[in-house]
Amino acid sequence: MPDHEDSKPESLMEKITEKIHGHKDDSSSSSDSDDDNKISAIKSKVFRLFGREKPVHNVFGGGKPADVLLWKDKKVSGGLLGGVTLIWFLFEVLEYHFLTLVCHSIILTLAVFFLWSNASTFINKSRPKIPEVVIPEKPLMQIVSALRIEINRGFAVIRDIASGKDLKKFLSVIAGLWFVSIIGSCYTFLTLVYIIFLVLFSVPVIYDKYEDKIDPLAEKAWIEIKKQYAVLDKKVLSKIPRSMKEIKDKKRA
């Protein structure tokens, strides 16, 4: 009997301590979740360049192209950049012609394999294994189909602009094309492509490494651009009619 009576207060004390600890655990877990929510809310409020919400690696697709652009695979990235640099050096600096380069490359390749194949019989070595190159149909058709869709989309945009529905869009496209033509007159097409290639292989990796320092500067620049655009819109753009119909309505009025 006394043993039974002693077990009751012990069980009551255990229940009380369990409730106290449970309450503490609940409060600590709720406080942890509140802290996590606050941190996520603060992160969501942080300005990110181009309004992105994902990491830079995911913005570029998150696959092999992203690994190459962000130098995750340094051998592939360095080899690709070196190859493009060599092509630019041959065509722009040495003024090598594309057709001449293709013919010389094929001549050199055929000569090496031909001599190797015939010399193997005299030196008792195996013949070179020449790979069989076959272009697969499915990936080629996918590329052609995607290219066709983008070309048709471009034609639709050009048709929409040329129809005279939106005067602002027409003027902005003309200004953009004029700017590109000025840049094109300063550089050759290959040099321009090479510059774009260098930008793609340098800017993303620099931004990925120093995004916490670049984003605040970009936020200040974006705020200033919005202010200047508001002034331009108030003084100039708002006075431009959106279509020829608005011009006719103003003349009638």
The 8 nearest C-alpha neighbors of each residue, nearest first, counted from 0:
[[1, 3, 2, 4, 5, 6, 7, 8],
 [2, 0, 4, 3, 5, 6, 7, 8],
 [1, 3, 5, 0, 4, 6, 7, 8],
 [2, 4, 0, 6, 1, 5, 7, 8],
 [3, 5, 1, 2, 6, 7, 0, 8],
 [6, 4, 2, 3, 7, 8, 1, 9],
 [5, 7, 9, 3, 4, 8, 10, 2],
 [8, 6, 10, 9, 5, 4, 11, 3],
 [9, 7, 11, 10, 6, 5, 12, 4],
 [10, 8, 12, 6, 7, 11, 13, 5],
 [9, 11, 13, 7, 8, 12, 6, 14],
 [10, 12, 8, 14, 9, 13, 7, 15],
 [13, 11, 15, 9, 14, 10, 8, 16],
 [12, 14, 10, 16, 11, 15, 17, 9],
 [13, 15, 17, 11, 12, 16, 18, 10],
 [14, 16, 12, 18, 17, 13, 19, 11],
 [17, 15, 19, 13, 18, 14, 20, 12],
 [16, 18, 14, 20, 15, 19, 21, 13],
 [19, 17, 21, 15, 16, 20, 22, 14],
 [18, 20, 16, 22, 21, 17, 15, 23],
 [21, 19, 23, 17, 22, 18, 16, 24],
 [20, 22, 18, 24, 23, 19, 17, 25],
 [21, 23, 25, 19, 20, 24, 18, 26],
 [24, 22, 20, 26, 21, 25, 27, 19],
 [23, 25, 21, 27, 26, 22, 28, 20],
 [26, 24, 22, 28, 23, 27, 29, 21],
 [25, 27, 29, 23, 24, 28, 30, 22],
 [26, 28, 30, 24, 29, 25, 23, 31],
 [29, 27, 31, 25, 30, 26, 24, 32],
 [28, 30, 32, 26, 31, 27, 25, 33],
 [29, 31, 33, 27, 28, 32, 26, 34],
 [32, 30, 28, 34, 29, 33, 27, 35],
 [31, 33, 35, 29, 34, 30, 36, 28],
 [34, 32, 30, 36, 31, 35, 29, 37],
 [35, 33, 31, 37, 32, 36, 30, 38],
 [34, 36, 32, 38, 37, 33, 39, 31],
 [35, 37, 33, 39, 34, 38, 40, 32],
 [36, 38, 40, 34, 35, 39, 41, 33],
 [39, 37, 35, 41, 40, 36, 34, 42],
 [38, 40, 42, 36, 41, 37, 43, 35],
 [41, 39, 37, 43, 38, 42, 36, 44],
 [40, 42, 38, 44, 43, 39, 37, 45],
 [43, 41, 39, 45, 44, 40, 38, 37],
 [42, 44, 40, 41, 45, 39, 52, 46],
 [45, 43, 41, 42, 46, 40, 39, 47],
 [46, 44, 42, 43, 47, 41, 214, 215],
 [45, 47, 44, 218, 214, 48, 215, 50],
 [48, 46, 50, 214, 51, 45, 49, 52],
 [47, 49, 50, 214, 51, 217, 46, 218],
 [50, 48, 51, 47, 46, 52, 217, 221],
 [51, 49, 47, 48, 52, 46, 53, 45],
 [50, 52, 49, 53, 47, 48, 58, 54],
 [51, 53, 50, 54, 47, 43, 58, 55],
 [54, 52, 51, 57, 58, 55, 56, 50],
 [55, 53, 57, 56, 58, 52, 51, 207],
 [54, 56, 58, 57, 207, 53, 59, 203],
 [55, 57, 61, 54, 58, 59, 65, 60],
 [58, 56, 61, 60, 59, 54, 55, 53],
 [57, 59, 55, 56, 60, 53, 54, 61],
 [60, 58, 65, 57, 56, 61, 55, 64],
 [59, 61, 57, 58, 62, 65, 56, 64],
 [60, 62, 57, 56, 65, 59, 58, 63],
 [63, 61, 65, 60, 64, 66, 59, 57],
 [62, 64, 66, 65, 67, 61, 60, 68],
 [65, 63, 67, 66, 62, 68, 59, 60],
 [64, 66, 59, 68, 63, 67, 61, 62],
 [67, 65, 71, 63, 69, 64, 68, 70],
 [66, 68, 76, 64, 70, 65, 69, 72],
 [69, 67, 65, 200, 70, 66, 64, 199],
 [68, 70, 204, 66, 67, 71, 65, 203],
 [71, 69, 67, 73, 72, 68, 76, 66],
 [70, 72, 66, 69, 73, 67, 68, 76],
 [73, 71, 70, 74, 75, 67, 66, 76],
 [72, 74, 76, 70, 75, 77, 71, 67],
 [75, 73, 77, 76, 72, 78, 79, 70],
 [74, 76, 78, 77, 73, 72, 79, 67],
 [75, 77, 67, 73, 79, 78, 74, 70],
 [78, 76, 80, 74, 79, 75, 73, 81],
 [79, 77, 81, 75, 76, 80, 74, 82],
 [80, 78, 82, 76, 81, 77, 75, 83],
 [79, 81, 77, 83, 82, 78, 84, 76],
 [82, 80, 84, 78, 79, 83, 77, 85],
 [83, 81, 85, 79, 84, 80, 78, 86],
 [82, 84, 86, 80, 85, 81, 87, 79],
 [83, 85, 81, 87, 82, 86, 88, 80],
 [84, 86, 88, 82, 83, 87, 81, 89],
 [87, 85, 83, 89, 88, 84, 90, 82],
 [86, 88, 84, 90, 85, 89, 91, 83],
 [89, 87, 92, 85, 86, 91, 90, 84],
 [90, 88, 93, 86, 95, 87, 91, 92],
 [89, 91, 95, 94, 87, 88, 93, 92],
 [90, 92, 94, 88, 87, 93, 89, 95],
 [91, 93, 88, 94, 89, 90, 87, 95],
 [92, 94, 89, 95, 91, 90, 88, 87],
 [95, 93, 90, 91, 92, 89, 96, 88],
 [94, 96, 90, 89, 93, 97, 100, 99],
 [97, 95, 99, 98, 100, 90, 94, 89],
 [96, 98, 100, 99, 101, 95, 90, 102],
 [97, 99, 101, 100, 96, 102, 103, 95],
 [100, 98, 102, 96, 97, 101, 103, 95],
 [99, 101, 97, 103, 98, 102, 104, 96],
 [102, 100, 98, 104, 99, 103, 105, 97],
 [101, 103, 99, 105, 104, 100, 106, 98],
 [104, 102, 106, 100, 105, 101, 99, 107],
 [103, 105, 101, 107, 102, 106, 100, 108],
 [104, 106, 108, 102, 107, 103, 109, 101],
 [107, 105, 103, 109, 104, 108, 110, 102],
 [106, 108, 110, 104, 105, 109, 103, 111],
 [107, 109, 105, 111, 110, 106, 104, 112],
 [108, 110, 106, 112, 111, 107, 113, 105],
 [109, 111, 113, 107, 108, 112, 106, 114],
 [110, 112, 108, 114, 109, 113, 115, 107],
 [113, 111, 115, 109, 114, 110, 116, 108],
 [114, 112, 110, 116, 115, 111, 109, 117],
 [115, 113, 117, 111, 116, 112, 118, 110],
 [116, 114, 112, 118, 113, 117, 111, 119],
 [115, 117, 113, 126, 114, 119, 118, 112],
 [118, 116, 114, 119, 115, 120, 113, 121],
 [119, 117, 115, 121, 120, 116, 114, 122],
 [118, 120, 124, 122, 121, 116, 117, 123],
 [119, 121, 123, 118, 122, 117, 124, 116],
 [122, 120, 118, 119, 123, 117, 124, 116],
 [121, 123, 119, 124, 120, 118, 125, 117],
 [124, 122, 120, 121, 119, 125, 118, 126],
 [125, 123, 119, 122, 126, 120, 121, 118],
 [124, 126, 119, 127, 123, 120, 116, 128],
 [125, 127, 116, 119, 128, 124, 115, 120],
 [128, 126, 129, 116, 125, 115, 112, 119],
 [127, 129, 130, 126, 125, 131, 112, 116],
 [128, 130, 127, 131, 112, 126, 132, 116],
 [131, 129, 132, 128, 127, 133, 112, 126],
 [130, 132, 133, 129, 128, 134, 135, 127],
 [131, 133, 130, 134, 129, 135, 128, 136],
 [134, 132, 135, 131, 136, 130, 139, 138],
 [133, 135, 136, 132, 139, 138, 137, 131],
 [136, 134, 137, 133, 138, 139, 140, 132],
 [135, 137, 139, 138, 140, 134, 141, 133],
 [136, 138, 140, 139, 135, 141, 142, 134],
 [139, 137, 141, 140, 136, 142, 135, 143],
 [140, 138, 142, 136, 141, 137, 143, 135],
 [139, 141, 143, 137, 142, 138, 144, 136],
 [142, 140, 138, 144, 139, 143, 145, 137],
 [143, 141, 139, 145, 140, 144, 146, 138],
 [142, 144, 140, 146, 141, 145, 147, 139],
 [143, 145, 147, 141, 146, 142, 140, 148],
 [146, 144, 148, 142, 147, 143, 141, 149],
 [147, 145, 143, 149, 144, 148, 142, 150],
 [146, 148, 144, 150, 145, 149, 143, 151],
 [149, 147, 145, 151, 146, 150, 152, 144],
 [148, 150, 152, 146, 151, 147, 153, 145],
 [151, 149, 153, 147, 152, 148, 146, 154],
 [152, 150, 154, 148, 153, 149, 147, 155],
 [151, 153, 149, 155, 150, 154, 148, 156],
 [154, 152, 150, 156, 151, 155, 149, 157],
 [153, 155, 151, 157, 152, 156, 158, 150],
 [156, 154, 158, 152, 153, 157, 159, 151],
 [157, 155, 159, 153, 158, 154, 160, 152],
 [158, 156, 154, 160, 159, 155, 161, 153],
 [157, 159, 155, 161, 156, 160, 154, 162],
 [158, 160, 156, 162, 157, 161, 155, 164],
 [159, 161, 157, 158, 162, 169, 163, 156],
 [160, 162, 158, 163, 159, 157, 169, 164],
 [163, 161, 159, 160, 164, 158, 165, 157],
 [164, 162, 161, 165, 160, 242, 166, 243],
 [165, 163, 242, 162, 166, 160, 159, 241],
 [164, 166, 241, 242, 168, 167, 163, 169],
 [165, 167, 241, 169, 242, 168, 170, 163],
 [168, 166, 170, 169, 165, 241, 171, 239],
 [167, 169, 171, 166, 170, 165, 172, 160],
 [168, 170, 166, 172, 167, 171, 160, 173],
 [169, 171, 173, 167, 172, 168, 174, 166],
 [170, 172, 174, 168, 173, 169, 175, 167],
 [173, 171, 175, 169, 174, 170, 168, 176],
 [172, 174, 170, 176, 175, 171, 177, 169],
 [175, 173, 177, 171, 172, 176, 170, 178],
 [176, 174, 172, 178, 177, 173, 171, 179],
 [175, 177, 179, 173, 178, 174, 180, 172],
 [176, 178, 180, 174, 175, 179, 173, 181],
 [177, 179, 175, 181, 176, 180, 174, 182],
 [180, 178, 176, 182, 181, 177, 183, 175],
 [179, 181, 183, 177, 178, 182, 176, 184],
 [182, 180, 178, 184, 183, 179, 177, 185],
 [181, 183, 179, 185, 184, 180, 178, 186],
 [184, 182, 180, 186, 185, 181, 179, 187],
 [183, 185, 181, 182, 186, 180, 187, 179],
 [186, 184, 182, 183, 181, 187, 180, 191],
 [187, 185, 183, 184, 191, 190, 188, 182],
 [186, 188, 190, 189, 191, 183, 185, 184],
 [187, 189, 191, 190, 192, 186, 183, 193],
 [190, 188, 192, 191, 187, 193, 87, 91],
 [191, 189, 193, 187, 192, 188, 186, 194],
 [190, 192, 188, 194, 193, 189, 186, 187],
 [193, 191, 189, 195, 190, 194, 196, 188],
 [192, 194, 196, 190, 191, 195, 189, 197],
 [195, 193, 197, 191, 196, 192, 190, 198],
 [196, 194, 198, 192, 193, 197, 199, 191],
 [195, 197, 193, 199, 194, 198, 192, 200],
 [198, 196, 194, 200, 199, 195, 201, 193],
 [197, 199, 195, 201, 196, 200, 202, 194],
 [200, 198, 196, 197, 201, 202, 195, 203],
 [199, 201, 197, 68, 198, 196, 202, 203],
 [200, 202, 198, 199, 204, 203, 197, 205],
 [201, 203, 205, 198, 204, 199, 206, 200],
 [204, 202, 206, 205, 201, 207, 69, 199],
 [203, 205, 69, 207, 206, 202, 201, 208],
 [206, 204, 208, 202, 207, 203, 209, 201],
 [205, 207, 210, 203, 209, 208, 204, 202],
 [208, 206, 204, 205, 210, 209, 203, 55],
 [207, 209, 205, 206, 210, 204, 211, 203],
 [208, 210, 206, 212, 211, 207, 205, 213],
 [209, 211, 213, 206, 212, 207, 214, 208],
 [212, 210, 209, 213, 214, 215, 208, 206],
 [211, 213, 210, 209, 214, 215, 216, 206],
 [212, 214, 210, 216, 215, 211, 217, 209],
 [213, 215, 217, 216, 47, 211, 212, 210],
 [216, 214, 218, 217, 213, 212, 219, 46],
 [217, 215, 219, 213, 218, 214, 220, 212],
 [216, 218, 214, 220, 215, 219, 221, 213],
 [219, 217, 215, 221, 216, 220, 214, 222],
 [220, 218, 222, 216, 221, 217, 223, 215],
 [219, 221, 217, 223, 218, 222, 224, 216],
 [220, 222, 224, 218, 223, 219, 217, 225],
 [223, 221, 225, 219, 224, 220, 218, 226],
 [222, 224, 226, 220, 221, 225, 227, 219],
 [225, 223, 221, 227, 226, 222, 228, 220],
 [226, 224, 228, 222, 223, 227, 229, 221],
 [227, 225, 223, 229, 224, 228, 222, 230],
 [226, 228, 230, 224, 229, 225, 231, 223],
 [227, 229, 231, 225, 230, 226, 232, 224],
 [230, 228, 232, 226, 227, 231, 225, 233],
 [229, 231, 227, 233, 228, 232, 234, 226],
 [232, 230, 228, 234, 229, 233, 235, 227],
 [233, 231, 236, 229, 237, 235, 230, 234],
 [232, 234, 230, 231, 237, 235, 229, 236],
 [233, 235, 231, 232, 230, 236, 237, 238],
 [236, 234, 232, 231, 238, 237, 233, 239],
 [237, 235, 232, 239, 238, 231, 233, 234],
 [236, 238, 232, 239, 233, 235, 234, 240],
 [237, 239, 236, 235, 240, 234, 233, 232],
 [238, 240, 236, 237, 241, 235, 167, 166],
 [241, 239, 242, 245, 238, 246, 166, 243],
 [240, 242, 166, 165, 167, 239, 245, 243],
 [243, 241, 165, 166, 244, 164, 245, 240],
 [244, 242, 246, 245, 247, 163, 241, 240],
 [243, 245, 247, 242, 246, 248, 241, 240],
 [244, 246, 248, 243, 247, 242, 240, 249],
 [247, 245, 243, 249, 244, 248, 250, 240],
 [246, 248, 250, 244, 245, 249, 251, 243],
 [247, 249, 245, 251, 250, 246, 252, 244],
 [250, 248, 252, 246, 247, 251, 245, 244],
 [249, 251, 247, 252, 248, 246, 245, 244],
 [252, 250, 248, 249, 247, 246, 245, 244],
 [251, 249, 250, 248, 247, 246, 245, 244]]
